[in-house]
């Protein structure tokens, strides 16, 4: 650490060392118990934060992905390849130059303040695996800086906390049905028990959803999802107990990325096919064989106890179970032998993997490319990657109000076991369809990853006067990762990914009762993920990624107007990138490429985020958000091509050959828009409501390796909703009804939405859905 950071850490530790430990789950408690007091422009804390409001929920269809709710907040871009967000593979998030994508996980996601277990495709679970939109009270976004107690190993650039709704006080039954474009249909029901025994209330909900991919028709792929939730809240004299369970079973056919040139040729096709041809070379791109299957269950019990009038203890144990699979259909089978030349059915044998496309009349692989194929039979494979995960953890907090101090101390403990294996199945008859043998002919790998996480933190919020509050804190992570190869048992790996002492400092100064200044500095950390252990390299030489975040801002809370303006400056160090040669075009089914994870400098990001909520009167309001972001790489790495002797390779003119995987200092961060504007006009009456939202994203670079390229075109996307709600008397069959029409991409804009270096997902065309909800 620098001398400045060390002095800050020492000062914080000295100011807190004589005081008892404490923590702040109070933020989640306030969010759950009193949603109305949370302004969309954020809470009165020392860093930038924004909150999803009810109108933002109304602009999204209930069949949609809960991740989409944050897309109108400043600084955030959520990309969904599917019209209703029904494909985790094509979901990307960008915020202040940090990303969640297929290759990077730099933003934390929590549900009711508890960790989601990572957001990667391979074993991760974003918030849509835990929550239905109807059961989401709000989403709190800490841009750049997250709450010191946030339980996440990915929160380099901030945290998105999805808060589930609290059960109603009155008994009720709600039923909703949604229909829409792309054969979309959804059924949702929720039963609220009302108050039980004078101290408990609960609800249970169930939803069932289906829709086709928006690209193509017929056998163009689909998403189906069964989701259940249950939550109870028990309030005793000195203790509050909250228990929650969620279950999600999803089967998603994926979308494919396209190049910028392919998008220009046809902005409505991702190059997957919807007609079975019987030719494996073509059918490897059949939409229904690009699939994600995931089953997640998540449970927690939160116990909040008042030890005294001034001291509160919160303990929350949780359990997450995941089972999943990812599918592809390679247009070949694989022949693997051991040192004696015998065919191997588990593992990679000598490491020589020979693809073949034909077998002879005796069903023997034809490995000679010049062999006579006149009597041969074509073969192909169905490749499964299996994901199993078990997370058992606990968060605990102690809060102590001591004079003008509010002390928090807490710990997060988690043990995770993640199994990942890949097997290849014979397609019974590729001419007919993709039906496959249930027993694999080859298991490529089988590995178990164990991750042990500990986080400790300490914070003091000091109210120096009625107008000035100072917050000082420190946190530290201890993360141990181990890998066990279940085929070659001697092949093991282990790494420690501990952080330094990470300080945070914040100030909130009230200029008036409605206007406040805030400033904050924090150091964030991302542990090295277990994916590093998949490579054969000296991963102990890698340093964990870190980010220093500074926020300076102004907030106004008025009766009719709320606004927030923030200047931020972020330095992202030790960025880890996977350098992988080749793999342009189709999937690399065997993952044979000699890839390496390396630290490649980092990113400098600064800019301005602003949001405004203005109540015009008579039910009308305006919401606006603007983002001006400058994110650049701060170091040139991997710029030269070297020969086998380590000499720089030059071209015919004697100039060094530029490495196509190079990153150059000063180039724009790929996939990070520099200008985003949101503007919404809304009306909310006693019975009717409507709203129109425009989101403009300026052009930005999609790729940076070898120099900035692929300038993605600017886009403006309009979303529209209109609804009618009626409360009926108790003598009627229904207590109330609600009818809502949502049209996303009203102007049918053709645009690209997220992806990664040189490969982008196509944004969905105009899509409408209609929902009828009945209250009994």
Secondary structure, 3 states (H helix, E strand, C coil): CCHHHHHHHHHHHHHHCCCCCCCCCHHHHHHHHCHHHCCCCCCCCCCCCEECCHHHHHCCCCCCCHHHHHHHCCCEEEECCCCCCCCHHHCEEEECCEEECCCCECCEEEECCEECCCCCCCCCCCHHHCCCHHHEEEEEEEECCCCCCCCCCCCCCEEEEEEECCCCCCCEEEEEEEEECCCEEEEEEEEECCCECCCEEEEEEEEEEEEECCCCCCCCCEEEEEEEEEEEEEECCCEEEEEEEEEEEEEEECCCCECHHHHHHCCCCCCCECCCCCCHHHHCCEHHHCEEEEEEEEEEEEEEEECCCCEEEEEEEEEEEEEEEEEECCCCEEEEECCCCCECCECCCCCCEEEECEECCCCCECCCCCCCCCCCEECCEEEEEEEEEEEEEEEEEEEEEECCEEEEEEEEEEEEEEEEEEEEEEECCCCCCCCECCCCCEEEEEEEEEEEEEEEEEEEEEECCCCEEEEEEEEEEEEEEEEEECCCCCCEEEEECCCCCEEEEEEEEECCCCEEEEEEEEEEEECCCHHHHHCCCCHHHCCCEEEEEEEEEEEEECCCEEEEEEEEEEEEECCEEEECCCCCCCCCCCCCCCCEEEECCCEEEEEEEEEEEEEEECCEEEEEEEEEEEEEECCCECCECECCCCCECECCCCCECECCCCECCCCECCCCCCEEEEEEEEEECCCEEEEEEEEEECCEEEECCCCCEEEECCEEEEEEEEEEEEECCCCCCCCEEEEEEEEECCCCCCCEEEEECCEEEECCCCEEEEEEEEEC
